[in-house]
Amino acid sequence: MSIDEPPGRPLRIFLSSPGDVAEERTLAQEVLQRLQRTPLLKGKVDIDVVSWDDPDAPAPMFATLTPQEAVNRGLPKPSECDLTVVILWSRMGTPLSKP
């Protein structure tokens, strides 16, 4: 996008997946980045991918929290996003601690 172009409509996409689908997750991130540059959507949407492995994401890993708790506290929830993409294979994610 150039300085003269108005920003597109913000579109927040929550990307969720466990560790056994790293390759598929990378492909999904690449597709979402390319989608924004397609002639149909260029300048019309500004895609923001929310994911735990984004190095710029505000999800600090405190020593007193589990990695999942840090992600839960530091990132927007799927319900706060416009679209949620979930990639699953044989693992369903991090087991939750017992209350």
C-alpha positions in Angstrom: 0.0 0.0 0.0 1.4 3.4 -0.9 1.0 6.6 1.1 -1.7 7.8 -1.3 -3.9 4.7 -0.8 -6.4 4.8 2.0 -6.1 1.9 4.4 -8.3 -1.1 3.8 -11.0 -2.4 6.1 -9.3 -4.1 9.1 -9.9 -7.9 9.1 -8.5 -9.7 12.2 -8.0 -13.4 11.6 -7.3 -15.7 14.6 -5.0 -18.6 13.5 -5.1 -21.6 15.9 -3.2 -24.9 15.7 -1.2 -27.3 17.9 2.4 -28.1 17.3 1.9 -31.2 15.0 0.8 -29.1 12.1 3.7 -26.6 11.9 4.1 -26.9 8.1 0.4 -26.4 7.5 0.4 -23.4 9.8 3.2 -21.8 7.9 1.4 -22.4 4.7 -1.8 -20.8 6.1 0.1 -17.7 7.2 1.7 -17.4 3.7 -1.7 -17.7 2.1 -3.2 -15.1 4.3 -0.3 -12.7 3.5 -0.7 -13.3 -0.2 -4.5 -12.9 -0.1 -4.1 -9.3 1.0 -2.0 -8.6 -2.1 -4.4 -10.2 -4.6 -6.0 -7.7 -7.1 -9.5 -8.5 -5.7 -8.6 -7.5 -2.1 -5.6 -5.1 -2.5 -6.3 -1.9 -0.7 -9.8 -3.1 0.4 -8.7 -5.2 3.4 -5.9 -4.9 5.9 -5.4 -8.5 7.2 -4.1 -8.8 10.8 -3.3 -12.4 11.7 -3.4 -13.2 15.4 -1.2 -16.2 16.3 0.8 -17.3 19.2 4.0 -17.7 17.2 4.0 -14.1 15.8 7.3 -12.6 17.0 5.6 -9.1 17.2 2.6 -10.4 19.2 2.2 -9.0 22.7 2.3 -12.3 24.5 5.1 -12.2 27.0 6.2 -15.6 28.4 6.3 -15.0 32.2 8.1 -17.6 34.3 5.1 -17.9 36.6 2.7 -18.8 33.7 2.4 -21.8 31.5 2.9 -21.0 27.8 -0.8 -21.5 27.2 -1.7 -19.1 30.0 0.6 -16.4 28.6 -1.0 -16.8 25.2 -4.5 -16.6 26.7 -3.6 -13.4 28.6 -1.6 -11.7 25.8 -3.5 -12.3 22.6 -7.1 -11.4 21.6 -9.6 -14.2 21.9 -11.1 -15.9 18.8 -14.4 -14.2 19.7 -12.7 -10.8 19.3 -11.6 -11.5 15.8 -13.6 -11.4 12.5 -12.6 -14.9 11.4 -11.1 -18.0 13.1 -9.0 -20.5 11.2 -8.3 -23.8 13.1 -5.9 -26.4 11.8 -6.0 -29.8 13.4 -4.4 -33.2 12.8 -3.7 -35.7 15.5 -3.1 -33.4 18.5 -5.8 -31.3 19.9 -3.7 -28.7 21.7 -2.3 -28.1 25.2 -4.0 -30.1 28.0 -5.7 -27.7 30.4 -4.7 -27.7 34.0 -7.3 -29.0 36.5 -9.1 -26.4 38.6 
